[in-house]
């Protein structure tokens, strides 16, 4: 018996990830090998087809030079690499041996996405898509404009779908997240009132997160002491927190003013001796409250005097104990006073005042 060996190497280059299927046959000596390829899935079905009657046929399959099957008449492959089929058949006393190798390349697939997180919650993040087959591969994020480079910059924090596409329009994708970095977080921000007209208010704060040391500044020259700004007057303040990475966090807060005391006399003596001649309210100098309404009544409800819209520390509009240019008698009188405070709020004062002659 004679043996003739026909050794033929045929490399079938599969598109990296072509979604359609391709079928073809190859004549190898006395055999046909039908291969059904799905290049988008990097798979193939290899099926030798005998077109003559042989006394016996033996199949032997190899993957990367290692035997993987010695009986199957066909083979379905599901991973990249080199597959070889060896077919032996006896015809007319001759043993014909044929080999054919099919190379299934790995194709373009996303291997890894390198991410640089954004800092300070700004659009300065970036990513780079690494693939195992760069030839002819295009890159996109969120399905927008495909480009030849796998690097994307100036990205804001958030979720992105990275997509690659080959020349056969086959795709692979992966979802990634651009972080915002470790931003400072205000855990506590509290204002303590300033006393009437004084610079003794405070702002107390507590900040966590960020990168390294966090410094605080305010629209005043007063530096912080033990996580607080001190010696503050009533008003609104802008506080800025900055970490070592340059990330800034701003917040506005108002320091209120505690209620300034208003002294209301319960007696006065309009005898023109220059002492307590007027029913006059007293307040701290610099406390510029405004008297909106100032009314005096007798015990029967008759209005004896009225004035409007003057400052509490002014003089000249307070009641001097007269009615129609005549002095009223000693006794008890009723007052109703409406005061507008520095912060714009209104306070109603009403009660009794006595006249001594």
C-alpha positions in Angstrom: 0.0 0.0 0.0 1.3 3.4 -0.9 0.9 6.6 1.0 0.7 10.1 -0.5 0.8 13.1 1.8 -0.7 16.4 0.5 0.1 19.2 3.0 -1.6 22.5 2.3 -1.7 25.5 4.6 -4.6 27.9 4.1 -4.9 30.9 6.5 -8.4 32.3 6.6 -8.2 35.8 7.9 -11.4 36.6 9.8 -12.7 40.1 10.2 -12.3 41.0 13.9 -16.0 41.0 14.7 -18.1 40.8 11.5 -21.7 40.1 12.4 -22.7 38.3 9.2 -21.8 34.6 8.5 -19.6 33.5 5.6 -19.7 30.0 4.0 -17.2 28.6 1.5 -15.6 25.4 0.4 -12.0 24.5 -0.4 -10.8 21.6 -2.6 -7.9 19.7 -1.0 -6.8 16.8 -3.1 -9.7 14.3 -2.9 -11.5 16.2 -0.1 -13.6 19.4 0.3 -13.4 21.3 3.6 -16.5 23.5 4.3 -15.9 26.2 6.7 -18.7 28.4 8.2 -17.3 31.5 9.8 -18.9 34.0 12.1 -16.3 36.7 12.4 -18.2 38.9 14.8 -18.1 36.1 17.3 -14.6 34.9 16.2 -16.1 31.4 15.7 -16.0 28.8 12.9 -17.6 25.5 12.0 -15.1 23.3 10.2 -16.6 20.3 8.3 -14.5 18.2 5.8 -16.7 16.9 3.0 -15.6 13.8 1.0 -16.7 13.7 -2.6 -15.6 10.1 -3.3 -16.1 6.7 -1.8 -13.1 5.6 0.4 -12.5 2.4 2.2 -12.0 4.3 5.4 -11.6 7.9 6.6 -9.9 9.1 9.8 -10.1 12.7 11.2 -7.7 14.3 13.6 -8.0 17.8 14.9 -5.3 20.0 16.4 -5.3 23.4 18.3 -2.0 25.1 18.5 -0.2 21.8 17.7 -2.1 19.9 20.4 -4.6 17.1 19.5 -8.1 18.1 20.6 -10.2 15.4 18.8 -9.5 12.2 16.8 -12.9 11.1 15.8 -15.2 14.0 15.0 -16.0 14.6 11.3 -16.5 18.3 12.0 -15.4 20.8 14.6 -16.9 24.0 16.1 -14.3 26.4 17.4 -15.1 29.2 19.8 -11.9 31.0 20.5 -9.1 32.5 18.5 -6.0 30.5 17.4 -4.7 28.1 14.8 -6.8 25.0 14.1 -5.5 22.1 11.9 -7.5 19.2 10.5 -5.7 16.1 9.3 -7.8 13.7 7.1 -6.6 10.2 6.0 -8.5 8.1 3.5 -7.7 4.9 1.5 -8.5 4.8 -2.2 -7.3 2.2 -4.7 -4.7 0.9 -2.3 -3.3 4.4 -1.6 -3.6 6.3 1.7 -4.1 10.0 1.1 -3.3 12.3 4.0 -4.2 16.0 3.8 -3.8 18.8 6.3 -5.3 22.3 6.4 -4.8 25.0 9.0 -7.3 27.8 9.8 -6.2 30.8 11.8 -8.9 32.6 13.8 -7.4 35.9 14.9 -8.5 37.5 18.2 -10.3 40.4 16.6 -10.7 43.9 18.0 -12.0 43.8 21.5 -11.8 46.2 24.5 -9.1 45.0 26.8 -8.9 47.8 29.3 -10.0 51.5 29.7 -7.6 53.7 31.6 -9.4 56.5 33.5 -8.1 59.8 34.9 -10.9 61.1 37.2 -11.9 64.8 37.0 -10.8 67.1 39.7 -12.8 69.7 41.6 -16.0 68.5 39.8 -14.8 70.2 36.5 -14.6 68.9 33.0 -11.0 67.8 33.1 -11.2 64.0 33.2 -9.9 61.7 30.5 -9.9 58.1 29.4 -8.0 55.9 27.0 -9.4 52.7 25.3 -6.9 49.9 24.9 -7.8 47.2 22.3 -6.0 44.0 21.2 -6.2 44.9 17.5 -5.8 48.5 16.7 -5.7 48.2 12.9 -8.7 49.8 11.4 -10.4 50.3 14.7 -12.5 53.5 15.4 -13.4 54.8 18.9 -16.4 56.6 20.3 -18.0 57.5 23.6 -21.8 57.4 23.9 -22.1 56.5 20.2 -21.1 60.0 19.1 -18.4 60.9 16.6 -16.1 57.9 15.9 -12.4 58.8 15.8 -9.1 57.1 15.0 -7.6 57.7 18.4 -8.6 55.9 21.6 -8.1 58.9 23.9 -10.9 61.3 25.0 -10.2 64.4 27.1 -12.0 67.2 28.9 -14.7 64.9 30.3 -17.0 65.9 33.1 -17.7 63.4 36.0 -20.3 60.8 35.0 -21.0 57.5 33.3 -19.8 56.9 29.7 -20.3 54.1 27.2 -17.0 53.5 25.3 -17.5 51.8 21.9 -15.0 50.5 19.3 -15.9 49.7 15.7 -13.9 47.9 13.0 -14.0 48.2 9.2 -16.8 45.7 9.0 -18.9 47.9 11.4 -18.7 45.3 14.2 -18.7 46.8 17.7 -17.6 46.1 21.2 -18.6 48.3 24.2 -18.0 48.9 27.9 -19.5 51.3 30.5 -17.0 53.3 32.6 -17.4 56.1 35.2 -15.3 59.3 35.4 -15.1 60.2 39.1 -15.2 63.7 40.4 -12.3 63.4 42.9 -12.4 63.8 46.6 -14.2 67.1 47.0 -14.4 69.1 50.3 -17.7 68.6 52.0 -19.2 71.1 54.5 -20.5 69.1 57.5 -21.3 72.1 59.7 -21.8 75.8 59.1 -23.3 77.9 61.8 -23.6 81.6 62.6 -23.7 83.0 66.1 -25.4 86.4 66.5 -23.6 89.6 67.0 -24.7 91.7 69.9 -26.5 94.9 69.1 -24.1 97.0 67.0 -21.0 95.1 68.1 -18.4 93.0 66.1 -18.7 89.9 68.2 -20.5 87.5 66.0 -19.0 84.2 64.9 -19.2 81.6 62.2 -18.3 78.0 63.1 -17.6 75.4 60.5 -16.5 71.8 60.0 -15.3 70.5 56.6 -14.3 67.0 55.6 -13.0 65.3 52.4 -10.8 67.1 49.9 -7.2 66.5 49.2 -4.7 67.3 52.0 -5.1 70.4 54.1 -8.2 72.5 53.7 -7.9 76.3 54.2 -10.8 78.6 54.9 -11.2 82.3 54.0 -13.9 84.9 54.4 -14.7 88.3 53.0 -13.1 89.8 56.1 -9.6 90.1 57.3 -10.3 88.0 60.4 -8.5 84.7 60.1 -10.2 81.5 61.4 -9.4 80.3 64.9 -10.2 76.7 65.8 -12.5 76.3 62.9 -14.4 79.5 63.4 -14.3 83.1 62.2 -14.7 85.6 65.1 -15.2 89.3 65.7 -17.8 89.6 63.0 -20.5 92.3 62.6 -24.0 91.5 61.6 -24.2 90.8 57.8 -23.8 88.3 55.0 -20.5 86.5 54.5 -19.0 84.4 51.7 -16.8 81.6 53.0 -14.4 79.8 50.6 -12.8 76.4 51.4 -9.8 75.3 49.3 -7.9 72.0 49.5 -4.3 71.3 48.4 -5.5 70.2 44.9 -7.0 73.6 44.4 -10.6 72.5 44.7 -12.8 75.3 46.0 -16.1 75.2 47.8 -18.1 78.4 48.5 -21.0 79.0 50.8 -22.9 82.1 51.9 -24.1 82.6 55.5 -25.5 85.5 57.4 -24.5 86.6 60.9 -27.7 87.9 62.6 -27.9 90.7 65.1 -29.3 90.0 68.5 -32.2 92.2 69.4 -31.0 95.6 70.6 -32.7 96.6 73.8 -35.1 99.6 73.6 -35.7 101.5 76.9 -39.2 102.7 77.4 -39.7 105.0 80.3 -42.8 104.4 82.5 -42.9 107.9 83.8 -41.8 111.4 82.7 -42.3 115.0 84.1 -42.9 117.6 81.4 -42.1 120.6 83.7 -39.5 122.2 81.5 -36.7 121.6 83.9 -34.7 119.9 81.2 -34.9 116.5 82.9 -37.3 113.9 81.5 -39.4 116.5 79.8 -40.3 114.1 76.9 -41.7 110.7 76.6 -38.7 109.5 74.6 -37.5 106.0 73.9 -33.8 105.3 74.3 -31.5 102.9 72.4 -27.8 102.2 72.0 -26.0 104.8 70.0 -25.5 103.5 66.5 -28.8 101.5 66.6 -30.7 103.2 63.9 -34.1 101.8 64.4 -36.9 103.8 62.9 -40.1 104.8 64.6 -42.8 104.1 62.0 -45.8 105.0 64.2 -45.9 106.9 67.6 -49.3 107.4 69.1 -50.5 108.6 72.6 -54.0 108.1 73.9 -55.8 109.1 77.2 -57.5 106.5 79.3 -60.7 106.9 77.3 -59.1 106.2 73.9 -58.8 109.7 72.6 -55.6 110.3 70.6 -53.6 113.1 72.1 -50.5 113.0 69.9 -49.1 111.3 66.8 -45.8 111.2 64.8 -44.4 109.0 62.1 -41.2 108.0 60.4 -38.3 109.3 62.5 -35.2 107.7 63.9 -35.2 106.5 67.5 -32.1 108.5 68.4 -33.4 111.7 67.0 -35.1 114.5 69.0 -38.0 116.9 68.4 -40.9 114.5 67.6 -41.4 113.0 71.0 -44.5 113.8 73.1 -44.0 116.7 75.5 -47.2 116.1 77.6 -49.4 118.5 75.8 -52.7 118.3 73.9 -53.7 121.2 71.6 -50.8 123.2 73.0 -52.0 122.8 76.6 -50.4 120.6 79.3 -52.3 117.6 80.2 -52.8 116.6 83.8 -50.9 114.1 85.8 -52.0 110.5 85.4 -51.7 107.5 83.2 -51.6 107.6 79.4 -51.5 104.8 76.7 -48.9 104.6 74.0 -48.8 102.5 70.8 -45.4 102.5 69.0 -44.3 100.6 65.8 -40.5 100.2 65.4 -38.6 99.1 62.3 -35.4 97.3 63.5 -32.1 97.4 61.6 -32.9 94.0 59.9 -36.1 95.4 58.5 -38.4 93.5 61.0 -41.2 95.3 62.8 -41.7 95.4 66.6 -44.9 96.6 68.3 -44.5 98.4 71.6 -47.6 99.3 73.7 -48.3 100.1 77.3 -48.8 102.8 79.9 -46.8 105.9 80.8 -47.4 108.1 83.8 -47.0 111.9 83.9 -45.7 113.6 87.1 -46.1 117.3 87.4 
